[in-house]
Amino acid sequence: MPKAKKNMTPAQKAAARVPEPVEAPAPEPLAVSGRDAEPKVRAKLPKEERRNRLALLIGGLVLLVALSFALYTCNYSHATDEARAALSSTKQTAVSDESGWIAFGDPAAKTGYAFYPGGKVEAESYAPLMHALADEGLFCVLVKSPFNLAFFDTNAADGVLAAYPQVKEWYVGGHSLGGVAACQWAAENASRVKGVILLASYTSTDLTGTGLRFLDIYGSDDQVMNRDNYAESQALLPADAQTVLLQGGNHAQFGDYGAQEGDGEASISAKEQREQAVAAIVEWIGQAAGARDRAA
């Protein structure tokens, strides 16, 4: 071979140095998007797997709602030690703690008062008020609401009235949202009760044609009760409804569970507010008894 190279002409030597052409690979097709792209075929999940995924999604949502509800209801106002002290019987007033309520006073009394606690407030918080009313001769039954929300058992008064048939006339009512729930029950059971007694509350149910007596008591420094709802509720009241304004009182002091967020600062003590409320209720109930006696 070397000898042959020596005999090659200059042109032949130049040609020998040029490499042979190499065939280039074919270019990859470019990806096309838009309407010209070929449709992608998605693999369809088996029917059973779709059902399982849907069940997991629903289960997750239910769990989320349950956790949110638990967190909401666990945050409630607790009765103070002073309130719990009023759960003890005295020589004048007996106290009986039942499964669905707490009874104060003589179950053979002529007049009874079924009371619904305020929203997210422990029922025992109203023991001082109920005890004070019972000391005045009124048989009081403090309802224990599920999750401390009366709307989960608006028919609680049914059990109360059935348990004490010897009470001749009943009033029903409550504090704040408990009063709203009590009004719903009263509207549907007007023939079973004499009237409604509310504390820092209002009705969202029409009571105009029920024939019920109606008393509403609230404090001048109450900053929790929705005043717009209260104003609208006046059109839903019986014509002879009465209102008592306690000067210097606020929202929370009808119970005994401490200060409430957003409430006004009362200029009278909780004891004073409670005593004034008791006096107003006893006088108002007495008005009905007096009118009945005069009619007789």
Contacts in CASP RR format, 6 or more apart in sequence:
PFRMAT RR
TARGET T0000
AUTHOR 0000-0000-0000
METHOD contacts of the structure
MODEL  1
MPKAKKNMTPAQKAAARVPEPVEAPAPEPLAVSGRDAEPKVRAKLPKEER
RNRLALLIGGLVLLVALSFALYTCNYSHATDEARAALSSTKQTAVSDESG
WIAFGDPAAKTGYAFYPGGKVEAESYAPLMHALADEGLFCVLVKSPFNLA
FFDTNAADGVLAAYPQVKEWYVGGHSLGGVAACQWAAENASRVKGVILLA
SYTSTDLTGTGLRFLDIYGSDDQVMNRDNYAESQALLPADAQTVLLQGGN
HAQFGDYGAQEGDGEASISAKEQREQAVAAIVEWIGQAAGARDRAA
5 13 0 8 1.000
8 16 0 8 1.000
31 37 0 8 1.000
32 38 0 8 1.000
45 53 0 8 1.000
73 120 0 8 1.000
73 147 0 8 1.000
73 148 0 8 1.000
73 149 0 8 1.000
75 120 0 8 1.000
76 119 0 8 1.000
76 120 0 8 1.000
76 121 0 8 1.000
76 122 0 8 1.000
76 148 0 8 1.000
77 120 0 8 1.000
77 121 0 8 1.000
77 122 0 8 1.000
77 125 0 8 1.000
77 252 0 8 1.000
77 257 0 8 1.000
77 258 0 8 1.000
77 260 0 8 1.000
78 122 0 8 1.000
78 125 0 8 1.000
78 257 0 8 1.000
79 122 0 8 1.000
79 123 0 8 1.000
79 124 0 8 1.000
79 125 0 8 1.000
79 127 0 8 1.000
79 256 0 8 1.000
79 257 0 8 1.000
80 125 0 8 1.000
80 256 0 8 1.000
80 257 0 8 1.000
80 258 0 8 1.000
82 128 0 8 1.000
82 256 0 8 1.000
83 124 0 8 1.000
83 125 0 8 1.000
83 126 0 8 1.000
83 127 0 8 1.000
83 128 0 8 1.000
83 255 0 8 1.000
83 256 0 8 1.000
83 257 0 8 1.000
84 124 0 8 1.000
84 127 0 8 1.000
86 95 0 8 1.000
86 127 0 8 1.000
86 128 0 8 1.000
86 130 0 8 1.000
86 131 0 8 1.000
86 256 0 8 1.000
87 95 0 8 1.000
87 97 0 8 1.000
87 102 0 8 1.000
87 124 0 8 1.000
87 127 0 8 1.000
88 95 0 8 1.000
89 95 0 8 1.000
90 131 0 8 1.000
92 135 0 8 1.000
93 104 0 8 1.000
93 105 0 8 1.000
93 131 0 8 1.000
93 134 0 8 1.000
93 135 0 8 1.000
94 103 0 8 1.000
94 104 0 8 1.000
94 105 0 8 1.000
94 106 0 8 1.000
95 102 0 8 1.000
95 103 0 8 1.000
95 104 0 8 1.000
95 105 0 8 1.000
95 127 0 8 1.000
95 131 0 8 1.000
96 102 0 8 1.000
96 103 0 8 1.000
98 163 0 8 1.000
100 143 0 8 1.000
100 144 0 8 1.000
100 156 0 8 1.000
101 141 0 8 1.000
101 142 0 8 1.000
101 143 0 8 1.000
101 144 0 8 1.000
101 156 0 8 1.000
101 160 0 8 1.000
102 123 0 8 1.000
102 124 0 8 1.000
102 127 0 8 1.000
102 130 0 8 1.000
102 141 0 8 1.000
102 142 0 8 1.000
102 144 0 8 1.000
103 139 0 8 1.000
103 140 0 8 1.000
103 141 0 8 1.000
103 142 0 8 1.000
103 164 0 8 1.000
104 127 0 8 1.000
104 130 0 8 1.000
104 131 0 8 1.000
104 133 0 8 1.000
104 134 0 8 1.000
104 139 0 8 1.000
104 140 0 8 1.000
104 141 0 8 1.000
104 142 0 8 1.000
105 134 0 8 1.000
105 137 0 8 1.000
105 139 0 8 1.000
105 140 0 8 1.000
106 134 0 8 1.000
106 137 0 8 1.000
106 139 0 8 1.000
107 139 0 8 1.000
107 164 0 8 1.000
107 166 0 8 1.000
107 167 0 8 1.000
108 166 0 8 1.000
108 167 0 8 1.000
109 137 0 8 1.000
109 138 0 8 1.000
109 139 0 8 1.000
109 167 0 8 1.000
110 167 0 8 1.000
110 168 0 8 1.000
110 169 0 8 1.000
111 137 0 8 1.000
111 138 0 8 1.000
111 139 0 8 1.000
111 167 0 8 1.000
111 168 0 8 1.000
111 169 0 8 1.000
111 170 0 8 1.000
111 171 0 8 1.000
111 194 0 8 1.000
111 285 0 8 1.000
112 138 0 8 1.000
112 139 0 8 1.000
112 140 0 8 1.000
112 141 0 8 1.000
112 164 0 8 1.000
112 167 0 8 1.000
112 169 0 8 1.000
112 170 0 8 1.000
112 171 0 8 1.000
113 133 0 8 1.000
113 138 0 8 1.000
113 139 0 8 1.000
113 140 0 8 1.000
113 141 0 8 1.000
113 170 0 8 1.000
113 171 0 8 1.000
113 172 0 8 1.000
113 173 0 8 1.000
113 197 0 8 1.000
113 281 0 8 1.000
114 141 0 8 1.000
114 143 0 8 1.000
114 156 0 8 1.000
114 157 0 8 1.000
114 160 0 8 1.000
114 161 0 8 1.000
114 170 0 8 1.000
114 171 0 8 1.000
114 172 0 8 1.000
114 173 0 8 1.000
114 182 0 8 1.000
115 126 0 8 1.000
115 130 0 8 1.000
115 140 0 8 1.000
115 141 0 8 1.000
115 142 0 8 1.000
115 143 0 8 1.000
115 172 0 8 1.000
115 173 0 8 1.000
115 174 0 8 1.000
115 175 0 8 1.000
115 182 0 8 1.000
116 143 0 8 1.000
116 145 0 8 1.000
116 150 0 8 1.000
116 156 0 8 1.000
116 172 0 8 1.000
116 173 0 8 1.000
116 174 0 8 1.000
116 175 0 8 1.000
116 178 0 8 1.000
116 179 0 8 1.000
116 181 0 8 1.000
116 182 0 8 1.000
117 123 0 8 1.000
117 125 0 8 1.000
117 126 0 8 1.000
117 142 0 8 1.000
117 143 0 8 1.000
117 144 0 8 1.000
117 145 0 8 1.000
117 148 0 8 1.000
117 150 0 8 1.000
117 174 0 8 1.000
117 175 0 8 1.000
117 178 0 8 1.000
118 148 0 8 1.000
118 150 0 8 1.000
118 174 0 8 1.000
118 175 0 8 1.000
118 176 0 8 1.000
118 177 0 8 1.000
118 178 0 8 1.000
118 179 0 8 1.000
119 145 0 8 1.000
119 148 0 8 1.000
119 149 0 8 1.000
119 150 0 8 1.000
119 176 0 8 1.000
119 177 0 8 1.000
119 178 0 8 1.000
120 148 0 8 1.000
120 149 0 8 1.000
121 148 0 8 1.000
121 175 0 8 1.000
121 176 0 8 1.000
121 255 0 8 1.000
121 257 0 8 1.000
122 148 0 8 1.000
122 257 0 8 1.000
123 142 0 8 1.000
123 143 0 8 1.000
123 144 0 8 1.000
123 145 0 8 1.000
123 148 0 8 1.000
124 142 0 8 1.000
125 255 0 8 1.000
125 256 0 8 1.000
125 257 0 8 1.000
126 142 0 8 1.000
126 175 0 8 1.000
126 254 0 8 1.000
126 255 0 8 1.000
126 256 0 8 1.000
127 142 0 8 1.000
127 256 0 8 1.000
128 255 0 8 1.000
128 256 0 8 1.000
128 274 0 8 1.000
129 254 0 8 1.000
129 255 0 8 1.000
129 256 0 8 1.000
129 274 0 8 1.000
129 277 0 8 1.000
129 278 0 8 1.000
130 140 0 8 1.000
130 142 0 8 1.000
131 140 0 8 1.000
132 274 0 8 1.000
132 275 0 8 1.000
132 278 0 8 1.000
133 140 0 8 1.000
133 278 0 8 1.000
133 281 0 8 1.000
133 282 0 8 1.000
134 140 0 8 1.000
136 278 0 8 1.000
136 282 0 8 1.000
138 281 0 8 1.000
138 282 0 8 1.000
138 285 0 8 1.000
139 164 0 8 1.000
139 167 0 8 1.000
141 160 0 8 1.000
141 164 0 8 1.000
143 150 0 8 1.000
143 153 0 8 1.000
143 156 0 8 1.000
143 157 0 8 1.000
143 160 0 8 1.000
145 152 0 8 1.000
145 153 0 8 1.000
145 156 0 8 1.000
145 178 0 8 1.000
146 152 0 8 1.000
146 153 0 8 1.000
149 177 0 8 1.000
150 156 0 8 1.000
150 174 0 8 1.000
150 177 0 8 1.000
150 178 0 8 1.000
150 179 0 8 1.000
150 180 0 8 1.000
150 181 0 8 1.000
150 182 0 8 1.000
151 177 0 8 1.000
151 178 0 8 1.000
151 181 0 8 1.000
154 181 0 8 1.000
154 182 0 8 1.000
154 184 0 8 1.000
154 185 0 8 1.000
155 185 0 8 1.000
156 185 0 8 1.000
157 170 0 8 1.000
157 172 0 8 1.000
157 182 0 8 1.000
157 185 0 8 1.000
157 189 0 8 1.000
157 193 0 8 1.000
158 185 0 8 1.000
158 189 0 8 1.000
161 167 0 8 1.000
161 170 0 8 1.000
161 192 0 8 1.000
169 193 0 8 1.000
169 194 0 8 1.000
170 192 0 8 1.000
170 193 0 8 1.000
170 194 0 8 1.000
171 193 0 8 1.000
171 194 0 8 1.000
171 195 0 8 1.000
171 196 0 8 1.000
171 197 0 8 1.000
171 213 0 8 1.000
171 285 0 8 1.000
172 182 0 8 1.000
172 185 0 8 1.000
172 186 0 8 1.000
172 193 0 8 1.000
172 195 0 8 1.000
172 196 0 8 1.000
172 197 0 8 1.000
173 179 0 8 1.000
173 182 0 8 1.000
173 183 0 8 1.000
173 186 0 8 1.000
173 196 0 8 1.000
173 197 0 8 1.000
173 198 0 8 1.000
173 201 0 8 1.000
174 182 0 8 1.000
174 197 0 8 1.000
174 198 0 8 1.000
174 199 0 8 1.000
174 201 0 8 1.000
175 198 0 8 1.000
175 199 0 8 1.000
175 200 0 8 1.000
175 201 0 8 1.000
175 254 0 8 1.000
175 255 0 8 1.000
176 199 0 8 1.000
176 200 0 8 1.000
176 201 0 8 1.000
176 224 0 8 1.000
176 225 0 8 1.000
176 251 0 8 1.000
177 201 0 8 1.000
178 201 0 8 1.000
179 198 0 8 1.000
179 199 0 8 1.000
179 201 0 8 1.000
179 203 0 8 1.000
180 201 0 8 1.000
180 202 0 8 1.000
180 203 0 8 1.000
180 204 0 8 1.000
182 196 0 8 1.000
182 198 0 8 1.000
183 196 0 8 1.000
183 198 0 8 1.000
183 201 0 8 1.000
183 203 0 8 1.000
183 204 0 8 1.000
183 205 0 8 1.000
183 207 0 8 1.000
184 204 0 8 1.000
184 205 0 8 1.000
186 193 0 8 1.000
186 195 0 8 1.000
186 196 0 8 1.000
186 205 0 8 1.000
186 207 0 8 1.000
186 210 0 8 1.000
186 212 0 8 1.000
187 203 0 8 1.000
187 205 0 8 1.000
187 206 0 8 1.000
187 207 0 8 1.000
187 210 0 8 1.000
190 207 0 8 1.000
190 210 0 8 1.000
190 211 0 8 1.000
190 212 0 8 1.000
193 212 0 8 1.000
194 212 0 8 1.000
194 213 0 8 1.000
194 288 0 8 1.000
195 212 0 8 1.000
195 213 0 8 1.000
195 214 0 8 1.000
196 203 0 8 1.000
196 207 0 8 1.000
196 212 0 8 1.000
196 213 0 8 1.000
196 214 0 8 1.000
196 215 0 8 1.000
197 215 0 8 1.000
197 217 0 8 1.000
197 281 0 8 1.000
197 284 0 8 1.000
198 214 0 8 1.000
198 215 0 8 1.000
198 216 0 8 1.000
198 217 0 8 1.000
199 217 0 8 1.000
199 218 0 8 1.000
199 254 0 8 1.000
199 277 0 8 1.000
200 217 0 8 1.000
200 218 0 8 1.000
200 219 0 8 1.000
200 222 0 8 1.000
200 224 0 8 1.000
200 225 0 8 1.000
200 251 0 8 1.000
200 254 0 8 1.000
201 216 0 8 1.000
201 218 0 8 1.000
201 225 0 8 1.000
202 216 0 8 1.000
202 225 0 8 1.000
202 226 0 8 1.000
202 229 0 8 1.000
202 230 0 8 1.000
202 233 0 8 1.000
203 233 0 8 1.000
203 236 0 8 1.000
203 237 0 8 1.000
204 229 0 8 1.000
204 233 0 8 1.000
204 236 0 8 1.000
205 236 0 8 1.000
206 236 0 8 1.000
207 214 0 8 1.000
207 236 0 8 1.000
207 237 0 8 1.000
207 238 0 8 1.000
208 236 0 8 1.000
208 237 0 8 1.000
208 238 0 8 1.000
208 239 0 8 1.000
209 238 0 8 1.000
210 238 0 8 1.000
211 238 0 8 1.000
212 238 0 8 1.000
213 238 0 8 1.000
213 240 0 8 1.000
213 284 0 8 1.000
213 288 0 8 1.000
214 237 0 8 1.000
214 238 0 8 1.000
214 240 0 8 1.000
214 241 0 8 1.000
214 242 0 8 1.000
215 241 0 8 1.000
215 242 0 8 1.000
215 243 0 8 1.000
215 244 0 8 1.000
215 280 0 8 1.000
215 281 0 8 1.000
215 284 0 8 1.000
216 241 0 8 1.000
216 242 0 8 1.000
216 243 0 8 1.000
216 244 0 8 1.000
217 243 0 8 1.000
217 244 0 8 1.000
217 245 0 8 1.000
217 246 0 8 1.000
217 254 0 8 1.000
217 277 0 8 1.000
217 280 0 8 1.000
217 281 0 8 1.000
218 225 0 8 1.000
218 243 0 8 1.000
218 244 0 8 1.000
218 245 0 8 1.000
218 246 0 8 1.000
218 251 0 8 1.000
219 245 0 8 1.000
219 246 0 8 1.000
219 247 0 8 1.000
219 248 0 8 1.000
219 249 0 8 1.000
219 250 0 8 1.000
219 251 0 8 1.000
219 266 0 8 1.000
219 273 0 8 1.000
220 245 0 8 1.000
220 246 0 8 1.000
220 247 0 8 1.000
220 248 0 8 1.000
220 249 0 8 1.000
221 248 0 8 1.000
221 249 0 8 1.000
221 250 0 8 1.000
221 263 0 8 1.000
221 264 0 8 1.000
221 265 0 8 1.000
221 266 0 8 1.000
221 267 0 8 1.000
222 249 0 8 1.000
222 250 0 8 1.000
222 251 0 8 1.000
222 263 0 8 1.000
222 264 0 8 1.000
223 250 0 8 1.000
223 251 0 8 1.000
223 262 0 8 1.000
223 263 0 8 1.000
223 264 0 8 1.000
224 250 0 8 1.000
224 251 0 8 1.000
224 252 0 8 1.000
224 260 0 8 1.000
224 262 0 8 1.000
224 263 0 8 1.000
224 264 0 8 1.000
225 251 0 8 1.000
242 284 0 8 1.000
244 280 0 8 1.000
244 284 0 8 1.000
246 268 0 8 1.000
246 273 0 8 1.000
246 276 0 8 1.000
246 277 0 8 1.000
246 280 0 8 1.000
247 267 0 8 1.000
247 268 0 8 1.000
248 266 0 8 1.000
248 267 0 8 1.000
248 268 0 8 1.000
248 273 0 8 1.000
249 266 0 8 1.000
249 267 0 8 1.000
249 268 0 8 1.000
249 273 0 8 1.000
250 263 0 8 1.000
250 264 0 8 1.000
250 265 0 8 1.000
250 266 0 8 1.000
250 273 0 8 1.000
251 260 0 8 1.000
251 263 0 8 1.000
251 264 0 8 1.000
252 258 0 8 1.000
252 259 0 8 1.000
252 260 0 8 1.000
252 263 0 8 1.000
253 266 0 8 1.000
253 268 0 8 1.000
253 269 0 8 1.000
253 270 0 8 1.000
253 273 0 8 1.000
253 274 0 8 1.000
254 273 0 8 1.000
254 274 0 8 1.000
254 277 0 8 1.000
255 270 0 8 1.000
255 274 0 8 1.000
256 270 0 8 1.000
266 273 0 8 1.000
268 276 0 8 1.000
END
